[in-house]
Each structure stands twice: as structure tokens, then as C-alpha cells.
């Protein structure tokens, strides 16, 4: 399963800039729908396109592995 670290990226952004970042602001800045961002935060196994991942990596200026990781599940073994 893919685990997203969007909350961590938002927290790092807020610490770095000293400014709060809402999902609406992030959606406006990236062109990623707010509902998609909410799914990343709250639903396990969200299915996203590479375009969404790319936009978020650009906005947060992070490599993809800082935004998401593969977590093996019992089904993978």
C-alpha cells in the first residue's frame, strides 16, 4: 500500500514559512482538487495520478519519497 505524508509536508511548510496552509490554499496553489487532498489525509489506499504527485512535489519542493512511501501489506508477502 502507498502511504502519503501530506500532513508532514504541510507541517514542514508551515514551520518553514511561519504561515498556516489550508487545504483550500494548497488546492488553489497546485490545481489539485481539495477533495483529492482530503482523501490523501484521511483515506488509506487513495488512488492518485502521477500528475497530482508531481504538482505536490513541486509545491513543497520535495522528492517523491518525502511525500509518499510503499508500506508492504500482508497481501504483498
Secondary structure, DSSP 8 states (H G I E B T S, - for coil): -EEE-HHHHHHHHHHHHSS---HHHHHHHH---HHHHHHHHH-TT----HHHHHHHHHHHT--HHHHEEE---GGG-
